[in-house]
Amino acid sequence: MQGIVTGPLAETGRALSDAFGAEQERQAADAEADAAAGQDLATSARYTLWIALAIGIGAAAVLAVLVVRQIVATVRSVQKSVDALAAGDLTVTPEVRSGDELGRMAASLGSTVSTSRIRSSKSNYRLVNSVPELLRNNFVRHADNVRQRDSRLVTSRCE
């Protein structure tokens, strides 16, 4: 083929063709480098996503454990208070650890136990304070009965 076309035009065509070939090889090498860099970036992104997912799952697990522990602690505290209340012990009140539904329930139960304790102690106070009066009244009644019996005995002996 070289023998068919000769002259300055042919040499310019061959130089242009060689330049195009060199450019194609350079672009192919750049494309391979870009593809390798893209593959490395994708691999790095994949690892980053897996690490972020693992951290997210770990954080969610820690939060779940904390929430469950708080719920269980509140329920146990309420259970202890209710068991004591069922046994007649008005001194055990549940611990209020939060302002959520369980915390408000525990607070209400504690308020109920405290109110019952106050009412019970007022009733006991009235009862304790009324004991001397009851004893005095019973003693007076008994003394009157003894006097009447003695006076009947004396009267019956005198007759």
Stockholm file with secondary structure:
# STOCKHOLM 1.0

chainA/1-159         MQGIVTGPLAETGRALSDAFGAEQERQAADAEADAAAGQDLATSARYTLWIALAIGIGAAAVLAVLVVRQIVATVRSVQKSVDALAAGDLTVTPEVRSGDELGRMAASLGSTVSTSRIRSSKSNYRLVNSVPELLRNNFVRHADNVRQRDSRLVTSRCE
#=GR chainA/1-159 SS CTTTSCSHHHHHHHHHHHHHHHHHHHHHHHHHHHHHHHHHHHHHHHHHHHHHHHHHHHHHHHHHHHHHHHHHHHHHHHHHHHHHHHTTCCSCCCCCCCSSHHHHHHHHHHHHHHHHHHHHHHHHHHHHHHHHHHHHHHHHHHHHHHHHHHHHHHHHHHC
#=GC SS_cons         CTTTSCSHHHHHHHHHHHHHHHHHHHHHHHHHHHHHHHHHHHHHHHHHHHHHHHHHHHHHHHHHHHHHHHHHHHHHHHHHHHHHHHTTCCSCCCCCCCSSHHHHHHHHHHHHHHHHHHHHHHHHHHHHHHHHHHHHHHHHHHHHHHHHHHHHHHHHHHC
//
